Amino acid sequence: MHRLLIHRSYECPKWMEYLFVWLGVLVGMAGPIGMMLQHDLRDWAQRQSKCHDYLLHGSGIIKDGWWQLNCDLTLKHPPEFTIESEVASDKFYQFIEKTWMWQQLVVAVPLYWLGGLSWLVWGVSVRIVISVGGHWLIGYFAHNKGERTWKVEGAAVQGHNIRIAGFLSMGEAWHNNHHAYPGSAMLGLYKDEPDPGWWVLNALRNLGVVKNIRLPKQLPVRSELVAEAGNLDHRVERVPEDCEIAKFIMRDN
């Protein structure tokens, strides 16, 4: 959902877009439009010279955890964000936005039927607690501690790469890279930065399902972006590659 619906960093068939967004909704945070609005607010605030502690994860870990997992921030003069008509007028997204909590039933019913209460608890309740809690925890460290390759000058907060979470987060923990190139479909920009989300997109690109993938070199140059790491000349950039699994699937075509 993040790389597709929010940043439009690649294109895919509408049925696949709906599937990816629906899977994102199952994380249990909000509906697709709600997540877009919250993401846009946080991104806008973090690019300003000053930012509220809630939006930059600027408090201690205990206070920030309470805020992010239990509270909403209400602004007296909030910025206005307009959801693109392609999403706002889409009947599927309107339905999912209204029923995002109820979407868990699609998973809950078969889990209960197959394994009873224990499967239901682990497959829905525990999964949501881990997913939402993990999202917050990675977000906290990704805005406070970790490696930095880039600096966005003038921004109230910098992103950090959380190497230990790169694989588990499907690449989303390469957050310094994301702050530097928010429109990129690739978040692990170097070979030593595992990015399973990119691996999936690269395989789908090889299959011809995903197209018009945007990478850092296709994005507009940002004058405020400055390289901080001194070893970039010695690091190997990740580039789109042939996928052996895709080759196997397409071998008779």
C-alpha positions in Angstrom: 0.0 0.0 0.0 2.7 2.5 1.0 4.7 2.3 -2.3 1.7 1.9 -4.5 -1.4 3.8 -3.2 0.5 6.6 -1.3 3.5 7.2 -3.4 2.5 5.8 -6.8 6.0 4.5 -7.4 4.9 1.9 -9.9 1.8 0.8 -11.9 0.0 -2.5 -11.9 -3.4 -4.0 -12.9 -6.3 -2.6 -10.9 -7.1 -6.1 -9.5 -3.6 -6.3 -8.1 -3.7 -2.8 -6.7 -7.0 -3.7 -4.9 -5.4 -6.9 -3.5 -2.3 -5.1 -2.2 -4.3 -2.4 -0.6 -6.7 -4.9 1.0 -3.7 -6.8 2.4 -2.4 -3.5 3.8 -5.8 -2.8 5.4 -5.6 -6.2 7.2 -2.6 -4.8 9.2 -5.3 -3.2 11.3 -4.2 0.5 11.3 -7.0 2.2 9.3 -8.8 2.3 6.0 -6.9 3.2 2.8 -8.1 6.8 2.7 -7.5 7.3 6.4 -3.9 6.0 6.0 -3.3 8.3 3.1 -4.4 11.3 5.1 -2.4 10.4 8.2 0.7 9.7 6.0 0.4 13.0 4.1 0.0 14.9 7.4 3.1 13.3 8.9 5.2 13.7 5.8 4.2 17.3 5.4 4.9 18.1 9.1 8.3 16.4 9.0 9.4 18.4 6.0 8.8 21.7 7.9 11.5 23.5 9.9 9.5 22.7 13.1 7.3 19.7 13.8 5.1 18.6 16.7 6.7 15.8 18.8 3.7 13.6 18.0 4.4 13.7 14.3 8.2 13.4 14.5 8.3 10.7 17.3 10.1 13.3 19.4 9.2 12.1 22.9 10.7 9.3 25.0 9.8 5.8 23.8 7.2 5.2 26.5 5.4 8.5 26.0 5.6 8.1 22.2 4.2 4.6 22.3 1.2 5.7 24.4 0.6 8.7 22.0 0.9 6.7 18.8 -1.0 3.7 19.9 -3.8 5.3 21.9 -4.2 9.0 20.9 -5.1 11.2 18.0 -3.5 14.6 17.3 -6.1 17.4 16.7 -4.7 20.5 15.1 -6.5 23.9 15.4 -5.4 24.9 11.9 -4.6 21.6 10.0 -3.3 21.6 6.5 -5.7 20.6 3.8 -5.0 17.5 1.8 -7.0 16.4 -1.2 -7.2 12.7 -2.0 -6.9 12.1 -5.7 -10.2 11.5 -7.4 -9.1 8.2 -8.7 -9.1 7.0 -5.1 -11.7 9.1 -3.5 -14.4 8.3 -6.1 -13.5 4.6 -6.4 -16.3 2.4 -5.1 -13.9 -0.3 -3.8 -11.9 2.2 -1.7 -15.1 3.8 -0.4 -16.4 0.4 0.7 -13.1 -0.6 2.3 -12.8 2.8 4.1 -16.2 2.3 5.7 -15.7 -1.4 6.6 -11.9 -1.6 7.2 -12.3 -3.2 10.7 -14.9 -5.7 9.4 -12.4 -6.9 6.8 -10.8 -9.0 9.5 -13.8 -11.3 9.2 -12.5 -12.5 5.8 -9.6 -14.0 7.7 -11.2 -14.7 11.1 -14.1 -16.9 9.9 -11.9 -19.5 8.0 -9.3 -19.5 10.8 -12.0 -20.2 13.4 -13.5 -22.9 11.2 -10.2 -24.6 10.6 -8.6 -24.3 14.0 -11.0 -23.0 16.5 -10.5 -20.2 19.0 -6.7 -20.5 19.3 -6.2 -20.0 15.5 -8.6 -17.1 15.6 -6.7 -15.4 18.5 -3.3 -15.9 17.0 -4.3 -15.3 13.4 -6.2 -12.1 14.0 -5.8 -10.6 17.5 -2.1 -11.4 18.1 -1.2 -10.6 14.5 -2.8 -7.1 14.7 -1.1 -6.3 18.0 2.3 -7.4 16.6 1.8 -5.6 13.2 0.5 -2.3 14.7 3.0 -2.4 17.5 5.9 -3.3 15.2 4.9 -0.5 12.8 5.1 2.0 15.6 8.4 0.7 17.1 10.2 0.7 13.7 8.8 4.2 13.1 10.1 5.4 16.4 13.6 4.2 15.8 13.5 5.2 12.2 13.0 8.8 13.2 15.5 8.8 16.1 18.4 6.3 15.9 20.1 4.4 13.1 22.3 4.8 10.1 22.0 7.9 7.9 23.2 8.0 4.3 21.3 11.2 3.4 20.3 14.5 5.0 17.3 16.6 3.9 18.4 20.1 4.8 15.7 22.3 6.4 13.6 19.3 7.5 12.6 19.1 11.2 13.3 15.4 11.3 15.6 13.0 9.5 14.9 9.4 8.6 17.2 6.6 9.8 17.9 3.2 8.3 17.2 0.4 10.8 19.4 -2.4 9.5 18.2 -5.1 11.9 14.6 -4.5 10.7 15.2 -4.2 7.0 14.2 -7.8 6.2 11.3 -8.1 8.7 9.7 -4.9 7.5 9.8 -5.8 3.8 12.3 -3.1 3.3 10.3 -0.3 4.9 12.9 0.2 7.6 15.3 1.8 5.2 13.6 5.0 6.2 16.5 7.3 5.6 16.5 6.2 2.0 12.8 6.8 1.9 13.1 10.3 3.2 15.7 11.0 0.5 13.7 9.4 -2.3 10.0 9.1 -1.2 8.8 8.4 -4.7 11.1 5.4 -5.2 9.7 1.9 -5.4 13.1 0.6 -4.2 13.9 1.4 -0.6 17.0 -0.8 -0.1 19.1 1.2 -2.5 22.3 -0.8 -2.0 23.1 -4.5 -2.2 23.7 -4.7 1.5 20.2 -3.4 2.3 17.7 -6.3 2.0 14.4 -5.1 0.6 11.9 -8.0 0.2 9.3 -5.5 -1.0 11.5 -4.6 -4.0 12.3 -8.3 -4.6 8.5 -8.9 -5.1 8.2 -5.8 -7.4 11.3 -6.8 -9.4 9.9 -10.3 -9.9 6.5 -8.9 -11.0 8.3 -6.5 -13.4 10.1 -9.5 -14.9 6.7 -11.2 -15.4 5.4 -8.0 -17.1 2.7 -7.4 -14.4 4.3 -4.3 -12.8 5.5 -1.5 -15.0 6.6 2.2 -14.9 8.6 1.6 -11.8 10.2 4.8 -10.4 13.7 4.6 -9.0 15.9 7.4 -7.5 17.5 8.2 -10.9 14.0 8.8 -12.4 13.0 11.3 -9.7 13.4 15.0 -9.8 16.7 16.3 -8.3 16.3 17.7 -4.8 18.6 20.6 -4.0 18.0 20.1 -0.3 19.2 16.5 -0.4 22.8 16.1 0.8 24.9 12.9 1.1 26.2 12.3 4.6 27.8 8.9 4.3 31.4 9.0 3.2 31.6 5.5 1.6 29.1 5.8 -1.2 31.8 5.3 -3.9 32.5 1.9 -2.4 28.9 0.7 -2.1 27.2 -1.3 -4.8 23.9 0.2 -5.9 20.9 -2.1 -6.4 19.4 -2.1 -9.9 16.6 -4.0 -11.5 17.7 -7.5 -12.3 16.5 -10.7 -14.0 14.5 -12.9 -11.7 15.1 -16.7 -12.0 11.7 -17.5 -10.6 10.1 -15.3 -13.3 12.2 -16.9 -15.9 11.0 -20.4 -14.8 7.4 -19.3 -14.9 7.8 -17.7 -18.4 10.0 -20.5 -19.8 7.3 -21.8 -22.2 6.1 -18.3 -23.4 
